[in-house]
Amino acid sequence: MHTVRGLIVWFAASIAAASGATLVGVNFGPSGSPSPTNWTLMTAPGTVNNLIDSTGAPTTVSLTVSSMSPPPDTFSGTPVAGTIPSDAPTLANLQSNFSSYAATMERHRTTCWRNSPV
Amino acid sequence: MLAQFSGLTPSGTYSVYAIGLRFENGINQSVTITGAGAPVAFSQIGPVFSLFFNGSIGSSSQTLESYAVPIQASGSGTISIQFASGPQRYTAAGVALSFTPSIPATPVPGSLGLALIGLATAGLFYFARRRLL
């Protein structure tokens, strides 16, 4: 009986492995923004440890988001339906972002130089 | 803006997604993904209110996996994604990666793989039952 039970567990694991990869997803936006199922919403630069995967299980994966000054703005809106890939669970809840002009090291150096007390 | 995944399997291969989305004036930015090998760079340029996955505008007739960029994690288990502003602001809607490559070295239809697993399992069940009876 133990053998049969073990085979059932193995079979379930095999099906899970064969049916696709386990995704870790993080979406950006203002607090309260919707997220795809089992994605993690970040509302500001920083670090999130032990991100969950698409099954909701915690992982060892972390994400650190950093940006040059000023910190990014957050915006929300509804994307055009025709640009949303046909996944299950749906990605239609990708409805927000982080956005700024300050992204390059050159701009960062300029900002630091301008703000230098020297 | 730099988004860095850590805690990955060192030198493991991951399917990575850099997702862009802007709500005014269209999108025009560059994205660079860096792991163990040479950085992979592409642009996201297109209309407003459109989702971009790596270098392509999204389509409801495709799956997320079809946009995957395979990236090998660094020796310390990191993959970095940089969004950089071009003529327009950078706009990052999200980032994602999957633990197993979604682009296998030898393409095998999913249904065929499942059928083979099913046959193998059925065979094991058959022999297990014979041993128990």
gemmi code that builds the backbone of each chain (N, CA, C; Angstrom):
import gemmi

chains = {
    "A": [
        ("MET", (0.830, -1.211, 0.000), (0.000, 0.000, 0.000), (0.862, 1.257, 0.000)),
        ("HIS", (1.987, 1.198, 0.755), (2.896, 2.349, 0.775), (3.461, 2.605, -0.620)),
        ("THR", (3.703, 1.509, -1.329), (4.248, 1.642, -2.679), (3.268, 2.392, -3.572)),
        ("VAL", (1.993, 2.005, -3.492), (0.969, 2.647, -4.326), (0.845, 4.122, -3.958)),
        ("ARG", (0.855, 4.423, -2.657), (0.734, 5.813, -2.217), (1.929, 6.641, -2.724)),
        ("GLY", (3.097, 6.057, -2.664), (4.290, 6.749, -3.152), (4.211, 7.018, -4.641)),
        ("LEU", (3.666, 6.044, -5.356), (3.525, 6.231, -6.796), (2.544, 7.350, -7.120)),
        ("ILE", (1.479, 7.457, -6.310), (0.504, 8.523, -6.541), (1.166, 9.884, -6.347)),
        ("VAL", (1.967, 10.011, -5.285), (2.673, 11.275, -5.032), (3.633, 11.578, -6.167)),
        ("TRP", (4.367, 10.552, -6.595), (5.322, 10.741, -7.690), (4.605, 11.175, -8.955)),
        ("PHE", (3.430, 10.563, -9.220), (2.678, 10.883, -10.422), (2.230, 12.348, -10.393)),
        ("ALA", (1.747, 12.791, -9.220), (1.292, 14.184, -9.103), (2.447, 15.148, -9.334)),
        ("ALA", (3.606, 14.810, -8.766), (4.781, 15.673, -8.940), (5.209, 15.705, -10.400)),
        ("SER", (5.113, 14.568, -11.053), (5.508, 14.503, -12.467), (4.600, 15.359, -13.325)),
        ("ILE", (3.295, 15.312, -13.037), (2.345, 16.120, -13.797), (2.659, 17.601, -13.605)),
        ("ALA", (2.940, 17.994, -12.351), (3.244, 19.400, -12.073), (4.486, 19.836, -12.830)),
        ("ALA", (5.491, 18.962, -12.840), (6.744, 19.311, -13.520), (6.550, 19.406, -15.021)),
        ("ALA", (5.714, 18.532, -15.559), (5.530, 18.502, -17.004), (4.612, 19.612, -17.496)),
        ("SER", (3.782, 20.149, -16.625), (2.785, 21.102, -17.083), (3.287, 22.544, -17.065)),
        ("GLY", (4.559, 22.792, -16.734), (5.087, 24.132, -16.874), (5.944, 24.553, -15.713)),
        ("ALA", (6.631, 25.681, -15.927), (7.555, 26.182, -14.921), (6.802, 26.901, -13.818)),
        ("THR", (7.442, 26.978, -12.650), (6.888, 27.730, -11.537), (7.426, 29.152, -11.614)),
        ("LEU", (6.509, 30.093, -11.650), (6.870, 31.487, -11.900), (6.943, 32.268, -10.590)),
        ("VAL", (7.910, 33.169, -10.511), (7.941, 34.155, -9.430), (7.725, 35.514, -10.094)),
        ("GLY", (6.638, 36.182, -9.728), (6.296, 37.449, -10.368), (6.128, 38.566, -9.356)),
        ("VAL", (6.634, 39.737, -9.721), (6.498, 40.935, -8.880), (5.973, 42.053, -9.769)),
        ("ASN", (4.888, 42.697, -9.342), (4.392, 43.854, -10.084), (4.567, 45.109, -9.245)),
        ("PHE", (4.694, 46.238, -9.941), (4.982, 47.515, -9.284), (3.771, 48.440, -9.378)),
        ("GLY", (3.569, 49.249, -8.338), (2.487, 50.217, -8.415), (2.095, 50.748, -7.063)),
        ("PRO", (1.096, 51.644, -7.059), (0.657, 52.221, -5.786), (-0.006, 51.187, -4.894)),
        ("SER", (-0.017, 51.472, -3.599), (-0.644, 50.575, -2.637), (-2.088, 50.300, -3.042)),
        ("GLY", (-2.493, 49.044, -2.934), (-3.856, 48.669, -3.275), (-4.032, 48.261, -4.720)),
        ("SER", (-2.971, 48.354, -5.508), (-3.085, 47.945, -6.906), (-3.364, 46.451, -6.991)),
        ("PRO", (-4.155, 46.038, -7.982), (-4.368, 44.604, -8.155), (-3.099, 43.924, -8.655)),
        ("SER", (-2.977, 42.650, -8.372), (-1.850, 41.851, -8.853), (-2.389, 40.565, -9.472)),
        ("PRO", (-1.684, 40.016, -10.436), (-2.037, 38.662, -10.878), (-1.970, 37.704, -9.686)),
        ("THR", (-2.719, 36.642, -9.736), (-2.755, 35.684, -8.630), (-1.357, 35.201, -8.267)),
        ("ASN", (-1.035, 35.332, -6.983), (0.249, 34.896, -6.422), (1.453, 35.664, -6.974)),
        ("TRP", (1.220, 36.881, -7.467), (2.316, 37.808, -7.714), (2.430, 38.696, -6.481)),
        ("THR", (3.583, 39.341, -6.326), (3.820, 40.205, -5.168), (3.863, 41.656, -5.621)),
        ("LEU", (3.064, 42.506, -4.968), (3.049, 43.932, -5.309), (4.108, 44.675, -4.504)),
        ("MET", (4.992, 45.398, -5.204), (5.933, 46.310, -4.539), (5.443, 47.732, -4.765)),
        ("THR", (5.347, 48.512, -3.711), (4.811, 49.874, -3.821), (5.910, 50.934, -3.794)),
        ("ALA", (7.152, 50.518, -3.552), (8.289, 51.442, -3.517), (9.567, 50.630, -3.636)),
        ("PRO", (10.665, 51.266, -4.048), (11.936, 50.545, -4.070), (12.262, 49.963, -2.703)),
        ("GLY", (12.951, 48.868, -2.694), (13.288, 48.172, -1.452), (13.546, 46.708, -1.749)),
        ("THR", (13.468, 45.891, -0.737), (13.737, 44.456, -0.886), (12.579, 43.641, -0.339)),
        ("VAL", (12.204, 42.618, -1.093), (11.229, 41.636, -0.617), (11.925, 40.280, -0.624)),
        ("ASN", (11.962, 39.646, 0.527), (12.594, 38.333, 0.639), (11.551, 37.225, 0.551)),
        ("ASN", (12.025, 36.055, 0.234), (11.173, 34.859, 0.190), (9.894, 35.099, -0.602)),
        ("LEU", (10.079, 35.532, -1.835), (8.932, 35.750, -2.723), (8.150, 34.456, -2.900)),
        ("ILE", (6.841, 34.582, -3.062), (6.041, 33.394, -3.326), (6.079, 33.085, -4.818)),
        ("ASP", (5.858, 31.819, -5.142), (5.790, 31.443, -6.551), (4.329, 31.368, -6.987)),
        ("SER", (4.115, 30.947, -8.208), (2.770, 30.967, -8.777), (1.819, 29.997, -8.091)),
        ("THR", (2.350, 29.109, -7.247), (1.475, 28.226, -6.474), (1.186, 28.811, -5.095)),
        ("GLY", (1.832, 29.921, -4.762), (1.662, 30.542, -3.448), (2.686, 30.081, -2.427)),
        ("ALA", (3.588, 29.193, -2.816), (4.602, 28.680, -1.891), (5.770, 29.657, -1.779)),
        ("PRO", (6.304, 29.865, -0.568), (7.470, 30.745, -0.424), (8.702, 30.123, -1.067)),
        ("THR", (9.585, 30.984, -1.564), (10.817, 30.532, -2.203), (12.010, 31.176, -1.495)),
        ("THR", (13.184, 30.827, -1.965), (14.407, 31.460, -1.446), (14.747, 32.725, -2.221)),
        ("VAL", (13.918, 33.062, -3.207), (14.233, 34.172, -4.107), (13.829, 35.512, -3.481)),
        ("SER", (14.719, 36.490, -3.619), (14.448, 37.853, -3.155), (14.535, 38.800, -4.344)),
        ("LEU", (13.893, 39.952, -4.198), (14.023, 40.994, -5.220), (14.354, 42.314, -4.541)),
        ("THR", (15.415, 42.947, -5.029), (15.785, 44.277, -4.546), (15.628, 45.270, -5.692)),
        ("VAL", (14.814, 46.295, -5.474), (14.613, 47.341, -6.472), (15.267, 48.614, -5.957)),
        ("SER", (16.136, 49.194, -6.786), (16.793, 50.443, -6.410), (16.679, 51.412, -7.577)),
        ("SER", (16.655, 52.675, -7.247), (16.551, 53.681, -8.299), (17.355, 54.905, -7.903)),
        ("MET", (17.732, 55.654, -8.922), (18.411, 56.908, -8.662), (17.403, 57.920, -8.143)),
        ("SER", (17.892, 58.934, -7.470), (17.014, 59.975, -6.975), (16.487, 60.805, -8.147)),
        ("PRO", (15.214, 61.207, -8.161), (14.199, 60.982, -7.150), (13.592, 59.581, -7.285)),
        ("PRO", (12.931, 59.078, -6.238), (12.298, 57.770, -6.332), (11.215, 57.770, -7.406)),
        ("PRO", (10.910, 56.625, -7.955), (9.933, 56.581, -9.043), (8.525, 56.951, -8.572)),
        ("ASP", (7.766, 57.519, -9.515), (6.341, 57.726, -9.279), (5.611, 56.418, -9.536)),
        ("THR", (4.389, 56.323, -9.048), (3.570, 55.143, -9.320), (2.302, 55.583, -10.037)),
        ("PHE", (1.910, 54.806, -11.036), (0.713, 55.127, -11.812), (-0.113, 53.866, -12.007)),
        ("SER", (-1.405, 54.081, -12.268), (-2.312, 52.956, -12.514), (-3.136, 53.206, -13.772)),
        ("GLY", (-3.579, 52.141, -14.385), (-4.433, 52.225, -15.563), (-4.760, 50.830, -16.043)),
        ("THR", (-5.561, 50.762, -17.056), (-5.982, 49.462, -17.583), (-5.337, 49.236, -18.938)),
        ("PRO", (-4.511, 48.188, -19.065), (-3.863, 47.940, -20.356), (-4.856, 47.478, -21.418)),
        ("VAL", (-4.493, 47.704, -22.653), (-5.307, 47.235, -23.780), (-5.395, 45.714, -23.724)),
        ("ALA", (-6.601, 45.183, -23.791), (-6.806, 43.740, -23.614), (-6.005, 42.918, -24.620)),
        ("GLY", (-5.863, 43.431, -25.814), (-5.159, 42.679, -26.854), (-3.675, 42.533, -26.609)),
        ("THR", (-3.134, 43.252, -25.607), (-1.704, 43.150, -25.298), (-1.445, 42.283, -24.061)),
        ("ILE", (-2.484, 41.641, -23.541), (-2.334, 40.803, -22.346), (-2.219, 39.339, -22.771)),
        ("PRO", (-1.078, 38.700, -22.527), (-0.934, 37.292, -22.913), (-2.010, 36.411, -22.269)),
        ("SER", (-2.311, 35.335, -22.932), (-3.421, 34.468, -22.516), (-2.946, 33.425, -21.524)),
        ("ASP", (-2.684, 33.858, -20.317), (-2.203, 32.919, -19.312), (-3.291, 32.624, -18.283)),
        ("ALA", (-3.142, 31.526, -17.599), (-4.025, 31.188, -16.482), (-3.136, 30.942, -15.268)),
        ("PRO", (-3.221, 31.680, -14.181), (-4.163, 32.790, -13.983), (-3.829, 33.990, -14.869)),
        ("THR", (-4.824, 34.809, -15.064), (-4.700, 35.928, -16.003), (-3.692, 36.975, -15.536)),
        ("LEU", (-3.097, 37.638, -16.521), (-2.175, 38.737, -16.248), (-2.882, 40.088, -16.394)),
        ("ALA", (-4.215, 40.055, -16.494), (-4.975, 41.292, -16.693), (-4.826, 42.252, -15.516)),
        ("ASN", (-4.394, 41.740, -14.372), (-4.213, 42.615, -13.212), (-2.872, 43.339, -13.194)),
        ("LEU", (-2.105, 43.247, -14.269), (-0.923, 44.112, -14.399), (-1.428, 45.482, -14.823)),
        ("GLN", (-1.728, 46.333, -13.857), (-2.418, 47.600, -14.129), (-1.714, 48.795, -13.491)),
        ("SER", (-0.418, 48.685, -13.222), (0.267, 49.794, -12.547), (1.758, 49.720, -12.856)),
        ("ASN", (2.487, 50.745, -12.434), (3.923, 50.754, -12.742), (4.711, 51.643, -11.790)),
        ("PHE", (6.042, 51.542, -11.896), (6.991, 52.520, -11.380), (7.478, 53.306, -12.593)),
        ("SER", (7.627, 54.614, -12.441), (8.029, 55.414, -13.592), (8.826, 56.635, -13.146)),
        ("SER", (9.889, 56.917, -13.892), (10.687, 58.108, -13.605), (11.614, 58.375, -14.776)),
        ("TYR", (12.194, 59.555, -14.809), (13.235, 59.852, -15.782), (14.600, 59.416, -15.264)),
        ("ALA", (14.762, 59.407, -13.952), (16.080, 59.176, -13.367), (16.413, 57.697, -13.383)),
        ("ALA", (17.125, 57.275, -14.399), (17.408, 55.846, -14.492), (18.853, 55.537, -14.806)),
        ("THR", (19.542, 56.463, -15.415), (20.887, 56.129, -15.874), (21.946, 56.580, -14.877)),
        ("MET", (23.089, 55.942, -14.948), (24.184, 56.308, -14.060), (24.661, 57.724, -14.365)),
        ("GLU", (24.614, 58.127, -15.665), (25.048, 59.479, -16.017), (24.182, 60.496, -15.304)),
        ("ARG", (22.847, 60.249, -15.318), (21.947, 61.177, -14.656), (22.216, 61.165, -13.155)),
        ("HIS", (22.526, 59.965, -12.614), (22.798, 59.851, -11.188), (24.034, 60.658, -10.822)),
        ("ARG", (25.080, 60.546, -11.655), (26.306, 61.280, -11.363), (26.029, 62.785, -11.376)),
        ("THR", (25.223, 63.225, -12.354), (24.896, 64.646, -12.444), (24.149, 65.088, -11.199)),
        ("THR", (23.190, 64.267, -10.775), (22.400, 64.603, -9.603), (23.293, 64.699, -8.375)),
        ("CYS", (24.187, 63.722, -8.211), (25.076, 63.720, -7.056), (25.994, 64.937, -7.077)),
        ("TRP", (26.501, 65.269, -8.271), (27.412, 66.402, -8.377), (26.702, 67.696, -8.016)),
        ("ARG", (25.439, 67.810, -8.554), (24.695, 69.039, -8.293), (24.361, 69.176, -6.810)),
        ("ASN", (24.143, 68.027, -6.164), (23.749, 68.086, -4.759), (24.946, 68.088, -3.803)),
        ("SER", (26.136, 68.008, -4.402), (27.321, 67.946, -3.562), (27.487, 69.221, -2.738)),
        ("PRO", (27.794, 69.077, -1.424), (27.983, 70.263, -0.591), (29.282, 70.989, -0.893)),
        ("VAL", (30.131, 70.334, -1.693), (31.449, 70.946, -1.940), (31.346, 72.184, -2.800)),
    ],
    "B": [
        ("MET", (16.248, 52.363, -13.167), (15.802, 51.549, -12.046), (16.371, 50.146, -12.210)),
        ("LEU", (16.883, 49.636, -11.124), (17.492, 48.312, -11.177), (16.689, 47.349, -10.301)),
        ("ALA", (16.289, 46.237, -10.873), (15.593, 45.189, -10.123), (16.482, 43.949, -10.134)),
        ("GLN", (16.924, 43.531, -8.969), (17.849, 42.400, -8.898), (17.240, 41.241, -8.120)),
        ("PHE", (17.105, 40.109, -8.810), (16.711, 38.873, -8.146), (17.958, 38.259, -7.506)),
        ("SER", (17.810, 37.738, -6.321), (18.900, 37.011, -5.656), (18.324, 35.744, -5.023)),
        ("GLY", (19.220, 34.899, -4.555), (18.780, 33.621, -3.995), (18.482, 32.583, -5.054)),
        ("LEU", (18.949, 32.833, -6.268), (18.746, 31.879, -7.362), (19.828, 30.812, -7.324)),
        ("THR", (19.591, 29.734, -8.043), (20.608, 28.698, -8.150), (21.802, 29.238, -8.935)),
        ("PRO", (22.984, 29.267, -8.344), (24.145, 29.795, -9.080), (24.321, 29.093, -10.424)),
        ("SER", (24.457, 29.891, -11.453), (24.654, 29.418, -12.827), (23.447, 28.676, -13.392)),
        ("GLY", (22.335, 28.664, -12.673), (21.115, 28.044, -13.194), (20.491, 28.917, -14.271)),
        ("THR", (19.762, 28.290, -15.183), (19.134, 29.042, -16.274), (17.671, 29.334, -15.939)),
        ("TYR", (17.294, 30.576, -16.120), (15.943, 31.020, -15.800), (15.320, 31.713, -17.005)),
        ("SER", (14.008, 31.612, -17.096), (13.263, 32.400, -18.078), (12.886, 33.711, -17.421)),
        ("VAL", (13.319, 34.796, -18.016), (13.175, 36.107, -17.373), (12.235, 36.989, -18.199)),
        ("TYR", (11.458, 37.796, -17.475), (10.504, 38.689, -18.128), (10.649, 40.095, -17.531)),
        ("ALA", (10.890, 41.085, -18.384), (10.873, 42.498, -17.991), (9.615, 43.098, -18.610)),
        ("ILE", (8.737, 43.621, -17.761), (7.405, 44.023, -18.229), (7.276, 45.543, -18.183)),
        ("GLY", (6.968, 46.138, -19.321), (6.781, 47.579, -19.417), (5.323, 47.934, -19.663)),
        ("LEU", (4.913, 49.094, -19.134), (3.529, 49.561, -19.327), (3.489, 51.038, -18.987)),
        ("ARG", (2.965, 51.836, -19.910), (2.867, 53.271, -19.630), (1.468, 53.770, -19.953)),
        ("PHE", (1.064, 54.809, -19.236), (-0.318, 55.268, -19.345), (-0.450, 56.615, -20.047)),
        ("GLU", (0.662, 57.182, -20.530), (0.557, 58.396, -21.338), (1.797, 58.541, -22.214)),
        ("ASN", (1.607, 59.089, -23.384), (2.699, 59.447, -24.306), (3.482, 58.265, -24.869)),
        ("GLY", (2.983, 57.065, -24.731), (3.699, 55.923, -25.290), (4.894, 55.528, -24.450)),
        ("ILE", (5.538, 54.464, -24.862), (6.678, 53.935, -24.105), (7.894, 53.923, -25.014)),
        ("ASN", (9.047, 54.314, -24.464), (10.297, 54.319, -25.225), (11.445, 54.214, -24.225)),
        ("GLN", (11.893, 53.003, -23.999), (12.918, 52.787, -22.978), (13.798, 51.609, -23.374)),
        ("SER", (14.930, 51.517, -22.707), (15.815, 50.379, -22.938), (15.876, 49.525, -21.678)),
        ("VAL", (16.032, 48.240, -21.898), (16.076, 47.277, -20.800), (17.309, 46.403, -20.993)),
        ("THR", (18.023, 46.171, -19.915), (19.199, 45.297, -19.960), (19.093, 44.250, -18.860)),
        ("ILE", (19.226, 43.002, -19.244), (19.172, 41.897, -18.279), (20.576, 41.304, -18.163)),
        ("THR", (21.042, 41.185, -16.931), (22.412, 40.719, -16.709), (22.435, 39.539, -15.754)),
        ("GLY", (23.086, 38.487, -16.197), (23.305, 37.321, -15.343), (24.769, 36.941, -15.410)),
        ("ALA", (25.039, 35.676, -15.742), (26.421, 35.218, -15.789), (27.111, 35.575, -17.101)),
        ("GLY", (26.371, 35.560, -18.179), (26.978, 35.779, -19.482), (26.909, 37.233, -19.908)),
        ("ALA", (26.973, 37.415, -21.232), (26.871, 38.772, -21.764), (25.477, 39.321, -21.491)),
        ("PRO", (25.386, 40.607, -21.135), (24.064, 41.199, -20.901), (23.195, 41.115, -22.151)),
        ("VAL", (21.889, 40.974, -21.934), (20.919, 40.959, -23.027), (20.164, 42.289, -22.969)),
        ("ALA", (20.241, 43.052, -24.069), (19.618, 44.379, -24.091), (18.581, 44.456, -25.208)),
        ("PHE", (17.522, 45.189, -24.944), (16.485, 45.406, -25.955), (15.740, 46.689, -25.620)),
        ("SER", (14.953, 47.142, -26.577), (14.140, 48.341, -26.380), (12.678, 47.954, -26.250)),
        ("GLN", (11.953, 48.785, -25.536), (10.492, 48.662, -25.485), (9.942, 49.982, -26.009)),
        ("ILE", (9.442, 49.961, -27.221), (8.947, 51.175, -27.875), (7.571, 50.879, -28.462)),
        ("GLY", (6.577, 51.697, -28.100), (5.258, 51.460, -28.652), (4.195, 52.330, -28.032)),
        ("PRO", (2.954, 51.971, -28.302), (1.838, 52.838, -27.899), (1.508, 52.761, -26.409)),
        ("VAL", (0.771, 53.763, -25.962), (0.343, 53.872, -24.589), (-0.649, 52.750, -24.236)),
        ("PHE", (-0.723, 52.408, -22.964), (-1.643, 51.403, -22.436), (-1.383, 50.007, -23.019)),
        ("SER", (-0.167, 49.762, -23.452), (0.185, 48.451, -23.991), (1.205, 47.777, -23.081)),
        ("LEU", (0.997, 46.502, -22.842), (1.964, 45.736, -22.058), (3.094, 45.263, -22.967)),
        ("PHE", (4.316, 45.404, -22.477), (5.492, 44.914, -23.192), (6.176, 43.840, -22.362)),
        ("PHE", (6.553, 42.773, -23.029), (7.251, 41.671, -22.365), (8.590, 41.496, -23.064)),
        ("ASN", (9.643, 41.842, -22.347), (10.981, 41.894, -22.937), (10.936, 42.768, -24.200)),
        ("GLY", (11.391, 42.317, -25.318), (11.475, 43.197, -26.481), (10.239, 43.266, -27.345)),
        ("SER", (9.115, 42.717, -26.869), (7.921, 42.647, -27.728), (6.701, 43.239, -27.039)),
        ("ILE", (5.797, 43.776, -27.844), (4.497, 44.170, -27.315), (3.693, 42.891, -27.090)),
        ("GLY", (2.907, 42.859, -26.031), (2.151, 41.655, -25.700), (1.041, 41.389, -26.701)),
        ("SER", (0.593, 40.147, -26.707), (-0.522, 39.750, -27.570), (-1.376, 38.723, -26.833)),
        ("SER", (-2.679, 38.904, -26.928), (-3.594, 37.969, -26.270), (-3.613, 36.612, -26.966)),
        ("SER", (-2.972, 36.520, -28.110), (-2.920, 35.231, -28.803), (-1.661, 34.445, -28.444)),
        ("GLN", (-0.866, 34.989, -27.516), (0.348, 34.294, -27.090), (0.361, 34.119, -25.576)),
        ("THR", (1.213, 33.212, -25.114), (1.369, 33.004, -23.671), (2.574, 33.792, -23.168)),
        ("LEU", (2.619, 33.973, -21.857), (3.767, 34.669, -21.269), (5.068, 33.951, -21.625)),
        ("GLU", (5.042, 32.630, -21.583), (6.266, 31.855, -21.841), (6.845, 32.136, -23.223)),
        ("SER", (5.989, 32.513, -24.161), (6.488, 32.747, -25.517), (7.402, 33.972, -25.584)),
        ("TYR", (7.386, 34.805, -24.545), (8.237, 35.996, -24.511), (9.501, 35.784, -23.666)),
        ("ALA", (9.703, 34.579, -23.164), (10.793, 34.330, -22.215), (12.164, 34.611, -22.825)),
        ("VAL", (13.024, 35.193, -22.005), (14.438, 35.342, -22.368), (15.225, 34.462, -21.406)),
        ("PRO", (15.897, 33.415, -21.907), (16.671, 32.557, -21.004), (17.948, 33.260, -20.550)),
        ("ILE", (18.120, 33.320, -19.244), (19.286, 33.989, -18.656), (19.910, 33.068, -17.617)),
        ("GLN", (21.226, 32.941, -17.678), (21.944, 32.150, -16.675), (22.265, 33.040, -15.477)),
        ("ALA", (21.882, 32.589, -14.299), (22.172, 33.360, -13.091), (23.682, 33.450, -12.881)),
        ("SER", (24.107, 34.482, -12.194), (25.536, 34.649, -11.902), (25.998, 33.567, -10.925)),
        ("GLY", (27.294, 33.532, -10.713), (27.850, 32.549, -9.792), (27.368, 32.740, -8.362)),
        ("SER", (26.906, 33.953, -8.057), (26.361, 34.207, -6.715), (24.839, 34.127, -6.693)),
        ("GLY", (24.243, 33.686, -7.813), (22.795, 33.467, -7.826), (21.964, 34.720, -8.003)),
        ("THR", (22.418, 35.637, -8.858), (21.649, 36.861, -9.092), (21.369, 37.065, -10.580)),
        ("ILE", (20.262, 37.733, -10.848), (19.934, 38.221, -12.191), (19.399, 39.639, -12.024)),
        ("SER", (19.953, 40.573, -12.802), (19.558, 41.982, -12.678), (18.850, 42.454, -13.939)),
        ("ILE", (17.845, 43.282, -13.731), (17.086, 43.863, -14.846), (17.098, 45.381, -14.679)),
        ("GLN", (17.675, 46.076, -15.655), (17.728, 47.535, -15.573), (16.792, 48.165, -16.588)),
        ("PHE", (15.913, 49.036, -16.096), (15.037, 49.835, -16.950), (15.656, 51.229, -17.037)),
        ("ALA", (15.906, 51.707, -18.248), (16.536, 53.020, -18.414), (15.673, 53.902, -19.305)),
        ("SER", (15.516, 55.137, -18.890), (14.692, 56.059, -19.663), (15.399, 56.427, -20.952)),
        ("GLY", (14.597, 56.541, -22.014), (15.093, 57.062, -23.279), (14.507, 58.440, -23.443)),
        ("PRO", (13.897, 58.716, -24.602), (13.207, 59.995, -24.767), (12.024, 60.135, -23.806)),
        ("GLN", (11.483, 59.011, -23.386), (10.366, 59.008, -22.443), (10.838, 58.462, -21.095)),
        ("ARG", (9.986, 58.628, -20.076), (10.285, 58.066, -18.757), (10.416, 56.547, -18.874)),
        ("TYR", (11.194, 55.941, -17.975), (11.126, 54.486, -17.895), (9.848, 54.122, -17.147)),
        ("THR", (9.262, 53.017, -17.521), (8.026, 52.579, -16.886), (8.081, 51.073, -16.727)),
        ("ALA", (8.177, 50.623, -15.504), (8.295, 49.194, -15.223), (7.018, 48.716, -14.533)),
        ("ALA", (6.307, 47.823, -15.190), (5.082, 47.272, -14.596), (5.398, 46.077, -13.703)),
        ("GLY", (6.511, 45.385, -13.983), (6.861, 44.241, -13.159), (8.012, 43.463, -13.737)),
        ("VAL", (8.447, 42.500, -12.984), (9.500, 41.575, -13.429), (9.110, 40.180, -12.956)),
        ("ALA", (9.559, 39.195, -13.678), (9.221, 37.820, -13.303), (10.295, 36.888, -13.830)),
        ("LEU", (10.382, 35.736, -13.221), (11.238, 34.673, -13.761), (10.660, 33.326, -13.365)),
        ("SER", (11.009, 32.334, -14.144), (10.551, 30.987, -13.831), (11.747, 30.104, -13.556)),
        ("PHE", (11.516, 29.145, -12.679), (12.606, 28.312, -12.182), (13.188, 27.380, -13.231)),
        ("THR", (12.351, 26.952, -14.145), (12.854, 26.036, -15.168), (12.755, 26.720, -16.509)),
        ("PRO", (13.676, 26.465, -17.416), (13.617, 27.117, -18.710), (12.341, 26.725, -19.437)),
        ("SER", (11.670, 27.723, -19.972), (10.452, 27.405, -20.714), (10.766, 27.091, -22.167)),
        ("ILE", (12.034, 27.257, -22.544), (12.434, 26.903, -23.899), (13.386, 25.722, -23.794)),
        ("PRO", (12.861, 24.491, -23.880), (13.735, 23.330, -23.742), (14.693, 23.214, -24.911)),
        ("ALA", (15.825, 22.561, -24.678), (16.827, 22.384, -25.734), (16.235, 21.603, -26.896)),
        ("THR", (15.443, 20.577, -26.594), (14.774, 19.803, -27.624), (13.271, 19.974, -27.427)),
        ("PRO", (12.594, 20.688, -28.320), (11.169, 20.922, -28.120), (10.390, 19.610, -28.085)),
        ("VAL", (9.609, 19.436, -27.043), (8.759, 18.255, -26.914), (7.354, 18.743, -26.620)),
        ("PRO", (6.358, 18.328, -27.411), (4.992, 18.785, -27.124), (4.589, 18.404, -25.714)),
        ("GLY", (3.936, 19.323, -25.018), (3.524, 19.062, -23.639), (2.620, 17.862, -23.521)),
        ("SER", (1.695, 17.703, -24.476), (0.753, 16.590, -24.381), (1.488, 15.253, -24.556)),
        ("LEU", (2.517, 15.230, -25.416), (3.281, 14.004, -25.602), (4.030, 13.644, -24.317)),
        ("GLY", (4.625, 14.663, -23.680), (5.330, 14.419, -22.423), (4.388, 13.854, -21.368)),
        ("LEU", (3.209, 14.444, -21.276), (2.232, 13.976, -20.291), (1.801, 12.542, -20.606)),
        ("ALA", (1.625, 12.224, -21.880), (1.222, 10.876, -22.259), (2.292, 9.857, -21.873)),
        ("LEU", (3.566, 10.213, -22.088), (4.659, 9.307, -21.737), (4.716, 9.086, -20.223)),
        ("ILE", (4.527, 10.177, -19.474), (4.516, 10.037, -18.011), (3.348, 9.174, -17.573)),
        ("GLY", (2.210, 9.394, -18.223), (1.029, 8.589, -17.881), (1.258, 7.126, -18.143)),
        ("LEU", (1.868, 6.792, -19.294), (2.143, 5.394, -19.626), (3.115, 4.779, -18.622)),
        ("ALA", (4.164, 5.525, -18.299), (5.152, 5.017, -17.347), (4.508, 4.779, -15.986)),
        ("THR", (3.660, 5.712, -15.576), (3.004, 5.576, -14.274), (2.049, 4.392, -14.268)),
        ("ALA", (1.297, 4.229, -15.362), (0.370, 3.108, -15.442), (1.128, 1.787, -15.323)),
        ("GLY", (2.271, 1.729, -15.962), (3.082, 0.521, -15.887), (3.560, 0.248, -14.472)),
        ("LEU", (3.990, 1.292, -13.792), (4.447, 1.134, -12.408), (3.295, 0.705, -11.498)),
        ("PHE", (2.116, 1.286, -11.715), (0.942, 0.876, -10.932), (0.656, -0.615, -11.143)),
        ("TYR", (0.750, -1.043, -12.402), (0.449, -2.421, -12.739), (1.394, -3.377, -11.994)),
        ("PHE", (2.679, -3.081, -12.043), (3.645, -3.964, -11.376), (3.528, -3.873, -9.859)),
        ("ALA", (3.195, -2.677, -9.355), (3.029, -2.537, -7.911), (1.857, -3.368, -7.426)),
        ("ARG", (0.765, -3.342, -8.176), (-0.415, -4.119, -7.781), (-0.113, -5.612, -7.829)),
        ("ARG", (0.653, -6.011, -8.836), (1.000, -7.442, -8.948), (1.839, -7.876, -7.754)),
        ("ARG", (2.687, -6.980, -7.271), (3.524, -7.337, -6.115), (2.692, -7.434, -4.852)),
        ("LEU", (1.651, -6.589, -4.749), (0.820, -6.577, -3.561), (-0.139, -7.750, -3.520)),
        ("LEU", (-0.578, -8.243, -4.698), (-1.589, -9.307, -4.739), (-0.958, -10.683, -4.568)),
    ],
}
model = gemmi.Model(1)
for chain_id, residues in chains.items():
    chain = gemmi.Chain(chain_id)
    for i, (resn, *xyz) in enumerate(residues, 1):
        res = gemmi.Residue()
        res.name, res.seqid = resn, gemmi.SeqId(i, " ")
        for name, pos in zip(("N", "CA", "C"), xyz):
            atom = gemmi.Atom()
            atom.name, atom.element = name, gemmi.Element(name[0])
            atom.pos, atom.b_iso = gemmi.Position(*pos), 0.0
            res.add_atom(atom)
        chain.add_residue(res)
    model.add_chain(chain)
structure = gemmi.Structure()
structure.add_model(model)
structure.setup_entities()
